[in-house]
Amino acid sequence: MNPHRTGAGEPSVTLRLLWGTPAQTAPRKGPARSVTVSQIVDAALELADANGLAALTMRAVAESVGIAAMSVYTYVPGKPELLDLMVDALYARMPRREWRAESWRERLTAVAEANRMLLSQHPWMTEVAALSRPPLGPGLMAKYEYELASLDGTGLSDADVDAALTFLLGFVQSHCRAAHDAQRATTDSAMSDADWWAANQPVLARALDPSAYPRAVRIGAAAGELQGSAWDDERSWAFGLACALDGLERLIERRCPTLIDPVSPPSPPPAAD
């Protein structure tokens, strides 16, 4: 089980924290609090962005905001709930411009690019952001509402709109995870892809027999020559996004064959006399 997944905390506690709802308990005794939950979340985000989830401990967060290690638990009960607050805070801060005359394909491209930017700026999110049990906070709900609107006018049913968005975001998350894995491989080995292949070329030349693996050797070599490496982030993104959008276009055409213009929202019906 992934210890860093979202939705792993106590649901009722997490939801109260996300929505700012006070717990139904007796008034808290003791000195006034010196920091806010928002400050704790911001400190946790800085730690995770700088050094990854391994550096994110409740003690480190407490030290960052200048409170005792045990005091942080009076704000947030544990790391699972803190992760939910962190993810929701980033969702809330995503830019959301108003949709105008863009086609649904242009809107979905913008949605995909925005999510790619988010995961690129905060790589640790590919380890925690779950599509199956996300934190149902105000940030996620605003994000979900906005991104659903990108499919307005396609004629898809509500269930298909949700499935189409989930499919697209799944592609984005998968791509960004692969990009981060490739970056970590380069960092951990202190070698670029080109350097690694050059260093291991004598062994590979003997092991990769074209007569045994004709397609793998031929196509692998062609891709490597074109990309300059075994995997290229930008080429993989452009190819994958185009395939995802092409697939959704076929779905829209098949589900809505009578839609005159599946690109833009239909005009509203005239008002009754």
C-alpha positions as CSV (number, residue, x, y, z in Angstrom):
1,M,0.0,0.0,0.0
2,N,1.3,3.5,-0.9
3,P,1.7,5.3,2.5
4,H,1.5,8.6,0.7
5,R,-1.8,8.3,-1.0
6,T,-4.6,10.7,-0.6
7,G,-7.8,9.8,1.2
8,A,-6.0,7.7,3.8
9,G,-6.9,9.8,6.8
10,E,-10.0,9.8,9.0
11,P,-12.7,11.1,6.6
12,S,-14.7,13.1,9.0
13,V,-11.6,14.9,10.4
14,T,-10.2,15.5,7.0
15,L,-13.4,17.0,5.7
16,R,-13.8,19.3,8.7
17,L,-10.2,20.6,8.1
18,L,-10.7,21.0,4.3
19,W,-13.9,23.0,4.7
20,G,-13.0,24.8,7.9
21,T,-15.8,23.3,9.9
22,P,-15.1,23.2,13.6
23,A,-15.3,19.9,15.4
24,Q,-18.3,19.3,17.7
25,T,-16.2,19.2,20.8
26,A,-15.8,21.2,24.0
27,P,-13.9,24.5,23.6
28,R,-10.2,24.1,23.5
29,K,-8.3,25.1,26.6
30,G,-4.8,26.5,26.8
31,P,-2.9,29.4,25.2
32,A,-4.0,30.9,21.9
33,R,-2.6,29.2,18.8
34,S,0.5,30.9,17.4
35,V,0.1,29.7,13.8
36,T,-2.7,28.7,11.5
37,V,-3.5,25.5,9.6
38,S,-2.8,27.4,6.3
39,Q,0.7,28.2,7.5
40,I,1.3,24.6,8.4
41,V,0.1,23.5,4.9
42,D,2.3,26.1,3.2
43,A,5.3,24.9,5.3
44,A,4.6,21.3,4.3
45,L,4.3,22.3,0.6
46,E,7.7,24.0,0.8
47,L,9.3,20.9,2.4
48,A,7.8,18.5,-0.2
49,D,8.7,20.7,-3.2
50,A,12.3,21.1,-2.0
51,N,13.1,17.6,-0.9
52,G,10.2,15.2,-1.8
53,L,7.9,13.3,0.5
54,A,10.7,11.7,2.4
55,A,11.5,15.1,3.9
56,L,7.9,15.6,4.9
57,T,7.5,14.7,8.6
58,M,5.3,16.3,11.2
59,R,8.4,17.2,13.2
60,A,10.0,19.0,10.2
61,V,6.7,20.9,9.6
62,A,6.6,21.9,13.3
63,E,10.2,23.1,13.2
64,S,9.5,25.1,10.0
65,V,6.6,27.1,11.5
66,G,8.4,27.4,14.9
67,I,6.2,25.3,17.2
68,A,6.9,22.2,19.3
69,A,6.9,18.9,17.5
70,M,3.8,17.6,19.4
71,S,1.9,20.9,19.0
72,V,1.5,20.4,15.3
73,Y,-0.9,17.5,16.1
74,T,-3.3,20.0,17.6
75,Y,-3.7,21.5,14.2
76,V,-3.6,18.5,11.9
77,P,-4.0,15.0,13.4
78,G,-1.5,13.3,11.1
79,K,0.4,13.1,7.8
80,P,-2.5,11.5,5.9
81,E,-4.8,14.5,6.6
82,L,-1.9,16.9,6.0
83,L,-1.4,15.4,2.5
84,D,-5.1,15.9,1.7
85,L,-4.8,19.6,2.8
86,M,-1.7,20.1,0.7
87,V,-3.2,18.6,-2.5
88,D,-6.4,20.6,-2.1
89,A,-4.5,23.8,-1.5
90,L,-2.7,23.3,-4.8
91,Y,-5.9,22.6,-6.6
92,A,-7.4,25.8,-5.2
93,R,-4.5,27.8,-6.5
94,M,-4.7,26.6,-10.1
95,P,-5.5,29.3,-12.6
96,R,-9.0,29.1,-14.1
97,R,-9.7,31.5,-16.9
98,E,-13.2,31.8,-18.3
99,W,-14.1,29.5,-21.2
100,R,-15.1,31.6,-24.2
101,A,-15.3,30.6,-27.9
102,E,-12.7,27.8,-27.7
103,S,-13.6,24.4,-29.1
104,W,-13.9,21.5,-26.7
105,R,-10.6,20.2,-28.0
106,E,-8.9,23.5,-27.2
107,R,-10.4,23.5,-23.8
108,L,-9.3,20.0,-23.0
109,T,-5.8,20.8,-24.2
110,A,-5.7,23.7,-21.8
111,V,-7.0,21.5,-19.0
112,A,-4.3,18.9,-19.8
113,E,-1.5,21.5,-19.9
114,A,-2.6,23.1,-16.6
115,N,-2.5,19.7,-14.9
116,R,0.8,18.9,-16.4
117,M,2.3,22.1,-15.2
118,L,0.9,21.4,-11.7
119,L,2.5,18.0,-11.5
120,S,5.7,19.3,-13.1
121,Q,6.0,22.0,-10.5
122,H,5.2,19.6,-7.6
123,P,6.6,16.2,-8.7
124,W,5.7,14.5,-5.4
125,M,2.0,14.9,-6.4
126,T,2.4,12.0,-8.9
127,E,2.9,9.8,-5.8
128,V,-0.1,10.9,-3.9
129,A,-2.8,12.4,-6.2
130,A,-5.4,9.6,-6.5
131,L,-8.2,9.7,-9.0
132,S,-10.2,7.1,-7.0
133,R,-10.3,8.8,-3.6
134,P,-9.2,12.4,-3.9
135,P,-9.7,14.9,-1.1
136,L,-13.2,16.3,-1.5
137,G,-12.2,19.8,-0.5
138,P,-13.1,23.2,-1.9
139,G,-10.0,23.2,-4.1
140,L,-10.8,19.9,-5.7
141,M,-14.5,20.8,-6.2
142,A,-13.7,24.1,-7.9
143,K,-11.2,22.3,-10.1
144,Y,-13.7,19.5,-11.0
145,E,-16.5,22.0,-11.8
146,Y,-14.2,24.1,-14.0
147,E,-12.8,21.1,-15.9
148,L,-16.2,19.5,-16.5
149,A,-17.2,22.8,-18.2
150,S,-14.6,22.2,-20.8
151,L,-16.8,19.5,-22.2
152,D,-20.0,21.6,-22.4
153,G,-21.6,21.4,-25.8
154,T,-20.2,18.0,-26.8
155,G,-23.6,16.3,-26.3
156,L,-22.1,13.6,-24.1
157,S,-24.1,12.3,-21.2
158,D,-23.1,13.4,-17.6
159,A,-21.6,10.0,-17.0
160,D,-19.5,10.1,-20.2
161,V,-18.4,13.7,-19.4
162,D,-17.0,12.4,-16.1
163,A,-15.4,9.4,-17.7
164,A,-13.8,11.5,-20.5
165,L,-12.3,13.9,-18.0
166,T,-11.0,11.0,-15.8
167,F,-9.5,9.4,-18.9
168,L,-7.7,12.6,-19.8
169,L,-6.4,13.3,-16.3
170,G,-5.2,9.7,-16.1
171,F,-3.1,10.2,-19.2
172,V,-1.6,13.4,-17.7
173,Q,-0.7,11.7,-14.5
174,S,0.8,8.7,-16.2
175,H,2.9,10.9,-18.5
176,C,4.1,13.1,-15.6
177,R,5.0,10.1,-13.5
178,A,7.1,8.7,-16.4
179,A,8.8,12.1,-16.9
180,H,9.7,12.2,-13.2
181,D,11.0,8.6,-13.3
182,A,13.2,9.5,-16.2
183,Q,14.5,12.6,-14.5
184,R,15.2,10.6,-11.3
185,A,17.1,7.9,-13.3
186,T,19.3,10.6,-14.8
187,T,19.9,12.2,-11.4
188,D,20.5,9.0,-9.6
189,S,23.0,7.7,-12.1
190,A,24.6,11.1,-12.8
191,M,24.4,10.2,-16.5
192,S,22.3,11.4,-19.3
193,D,20.5,8.8,-21.6
194,A,23.1,9.4,-24.3
195,D,26.0,8.9,-21.9
196,W,24.5,5.7,-20.5
197,W,23.9,4.2,-24.0
198,A,27.5,5.2,-25.0
199,A,29.0,3.7,-21.9
200,N,27.1,0.4,-22.4
201,Q,27.3,0.2,-26.2
202,P,29.9,-2.7,-26.3
203,V,27.7,-4.9,-24.1
204,L,24.5,-3.9,-25.8
205,A,25.9,-4.6,-29.3
206,R,26.7,-8.2,-28.3
207,A,23.4,-8.8,-26.4
208,L,21.0,-7.2,-28.8
209,D,21.1,-9.6,-31.7
210,P,19.1,-8.2,-34.7
211,S,18.3,-11.7,-35.9
212,A,16.7,-12.6,-32.5
213,Y,15.0,-9.2,-31.9
214,P,14.6,-7.6,-35.4
215,R,11.8,-5.2,-34.5
216,A,13.2,-4.2,-31.1
217,V,16.6,-3.4,-32.5
218,R,15.4,-1.7,-35.7
219,I,12.6,0.3,-34.1
220,G,14.4,1.1,-30.9
221,A,17.4,2.4,-32.9
222,A,15.1,4.6,-35.1
223,A,13.3,6.0,-32.0
224,G,16.5,6.6,-30.2
225,E,18.1,8.4,-33.2
226,L,15.0,10.6,-33.6
227,Q,14.7,11.5,-30.0
228,G,18.3,11.5,-28.9
229,S,17.4,9.2,-26.0
230,A,15.2,6.2,-25.2
231,W,12.3,8.4,-24.2
232,D,11.6,12.1,-25.0
233,D,9.3,14.0,-22.7
234,E,7.9,16.5,-25.2
235,R,7.4,14.1,-28.1
236,S,5.7,11.6,-25.8
237,W,3.4,14.3,-24.5
238,A,2.4,15.6,-27.9
239,F,1.8,12.2,-29.3
240,G,-0.1,10.9,-26.3
241,L,-2.3,14.0,-25.9
242,A,-3.2,13.9,-29.6
243,C,-4.2,10.3,-29.3
244,A,-6.3,10.9,-26.2
245,L,-8.1,13.8,-27.9
246,D,-8.6,11.9,-31.1
247,G,-10.1,9.1,-29.2
248,L,-12.5,11.4,-27.4
249,E,-13.4,13.0,-30.7
250,R,-14.4,9.6,-32.1
251,L,-16.5,9.0,-28.9
252,I,-18.3,12.3,-29.3
253,E,-19.0,11.6,-33.0
254,R,-20.3,8.1,-32.2
255,R,-22.5,9.1,-29.2
256,C,-23.8,12.3,-30.8
257,P,-24.2,11.6,-34.6
258,T,-26.9,14.3,-35.0
259,L,-24.9,17.1,-33.4
260,I,-24.3,19.6,-36.2
261,D,-21.2,21.1,-34.8
262,P,-19.6,18.9,-32.1
263,V,-16.9,21.5,-31.6
264,S,-18.8,24.4,-30.1
265,P,-21.7,24.6,-27.7
266,P,-25.2,24.5,-29.3
267,S,-27.2,27.7,-29.4
268,P,-30.0,28.0,-26.8
269,P,-33.5,27.5,-28.1
270,P,-35.5,30.6,-28.9
271,A,-37.7,32.0,-26.2
272,A,-41.4,31.0,-26.4
273,D,-43.8,33.7,-27.5
